[in-house]
């Protein structure tokens, strides 16, 4: 599972950084669009990696193909429709990752076409495949309904108020739950079918274009 090949590390860095930056920037931008200017005041409405990258989360993303960045702080009270808008802000990050992943794959396909199906630079292929992989992994991991991940925000807003309050209390145990998930096949049960479904969707979309 671990790959400490130097070339793999170097080729994977762009994907890691891009996954974190587009994810958090999307949260910030959608929150601002919906009326909450907290991300702008906190300096998060930027594509500067320094504002978003969490070193530990980046290491986890590299090692396991999922991880986290510095969370964007929002104030739902600034939204016109707090429950709806919190859901939109929450799914914006994973959605941005999936769009980025597909864009990288599309670029790679265009590169294949331009070179007549011959990859003249293996490094280009590796970099863009890893951008795709890491963004897919980041999207899937963050949609797990475990506080404080994005998926938990979506689920909490969909639950009745009393159940949502009880669900929010899980956050105190989230690190322990995450360790259990990592140490058991549970994560693979989530990640593998979700990743397969996303790749099938991407292949279908590319098939419509080429």
N, C-alpha and C positions, 0 to 999 in steps of 0.2 A: 504493500500500500504506500510505503514511503519511497520517494525517489529523490535522491540527493545528487543526481547527475547535474554537473555545473551548467551544461547547455540547457537542460530542462528548466533549471532555476531561472536562468537569464531569459529564456524564451517565455517563461510563465509570468514574469514580473509585469509586463504591460497588461495582461489579462486580469491579474489580481488588482492592480491599481484602478483600471478602468471599471471593473465590477463594483468596487467600493464607491468610487466617485459618482458614477451615473446613478447608482442606487440612492445615495443620500441626497444628491442634487435633485433628483426627481421628487423625493419627499418634500424638500424645501420649496421647490418651484410650485408644486401643486398646492401646498399649504398657503403660499403667498397669493396664488391665483384665487383661492377660496376665501381670502380675507384675513388670514393670520400672518402678520409681518414679523413674528418672533424669529423665524429662521434668518430673515434678512438682518435683523438686529444682532443676532448671534454670529454673523459672518458666515452662514452656511449656504447662502445663495451664490455659490461660486463653483467652478470646476477645478479649483486649485486643490490638488490631492492633500496638501497639508491640513486643510480644513476638515477632511473626512476620514483619512486613513487611521485605523487603529492597528498598531503593530502586532498585538497578539491575535486579533481577528484576522489579520493578513496572513500570519503564519498558519493559522488553522485552515484558512481558505486554500493555502498552497498544499498543505499536507493531506487534507481530507476533501478538497473541492467544495467546501462550504465554510462560512465564517461570518464575521460581522465587521462593521465599521463604527465610527463614533455616531451614536444616535442623534438624529435631528430633533431638537426640542420644539414642540408645538403647544399652542394653547387652544384647545377645542372650543372654549367659550367665545373665541373670536369668529367662529364659523356661523354662517346663517342657519345651516342645518347640521348641528354638531355630530350626530350619529352618522348620517350619510357622508359628510365631508371627511370625518375621521377614517371611514372605510376607503374613500377615494385616495386620501393621502397615504394610507397604509399599503394599498395595492400598487401605488405609483412606482415604488422602488423596484419590486419584483418585475413589474411590467416593463420598466426601463431596462432591466437586465436582459429580459427575453428579447426585446427589440434590438438591443446591442448585440446579443448573441447571433440573432438572425442576420443583422447587418454585416457582422464579421464573416459569417458563412457565405453570404451573398457576394461579398468582396472576393472571397476565395474562389467562388464559382466563376466570377468574371475574370479572375486571374487565370484560371484554367482555360477558359475560352480564348483569352488573349494570347496564351502561349500554345494554343493548339492541343491542349490536354496534357502538355508536358510541364511538370513542375521544375523550372530551372533553378529555383532557389528553395531548397528544403526548409530553410529557416523561416521563410515567409509562410509556408504552409503550417509549420509548427506553431508559430506565434498566433496566427489567426484561428487555428483549431483550439488553442488553449484559451484565447479570448472567448470563444464560443462556449467551451466547457466550463470555465470558471463562472461566467455569467449565468449559465443554466444552473450550476450548482448553488450559486448565491441566491438565485430566485427561489429555487425549491426549498432550501434550508430556511429562508426567511418567511416562507408561507406556512411553516409548521405552526400549528396553533398552541404554542408554548410561550407564556409571558417571558420576556417582553418582545418577542419576535412579531413581525408584521401580521402573521396569520392569527395571532392571539388578539390583536386589535380588531380585526375583522369579525372574529367569532364573538368577542365581547360585545360588540355593537349590535350583533344579530340576536343575542340572547335576551330574554326578559331581564329586567333590571336587577332582581334579587339573585338570579343565577349568574349574571354578569359580575356582581359584586363578589360572589363566592369564587368565581373563576379567577378574578383578579388577585385573590389571595394566594393563588398558586405561585405567584412570582417569587415568593420567599423560598420556594423549593425548586425553582426552575433550573438552577445550576446542578443540583443533585439529579434531577430528572434527565438533564442533558447528558450527564456522565453515564447514566444507565443506558440511555439511547445509544451513546457512542460505544459502550462496552457490549452491546447485544446486537442481534441481527435486525432490531427494530428499524434502524435508520435505513438499512438496505431495502427493507420492505417498503419504505416510503420512497427512497431516492431512485432505485432502479426502475420501477414502473413509471414514475413521473418523468424521469430522464428519457426513457424509451418513447413515451407518448410525445414529448416535446420534439425529439429528433424526428419522429414520424411526421409530425405537423410541419416541421421545417422542410423535410424532404418533399412533402406534398406541395408546399408553397413554391419550392424551387422548381418542382416539376411543371408547375403552371407557367413559370417564367422562362424555362429553357427546354 
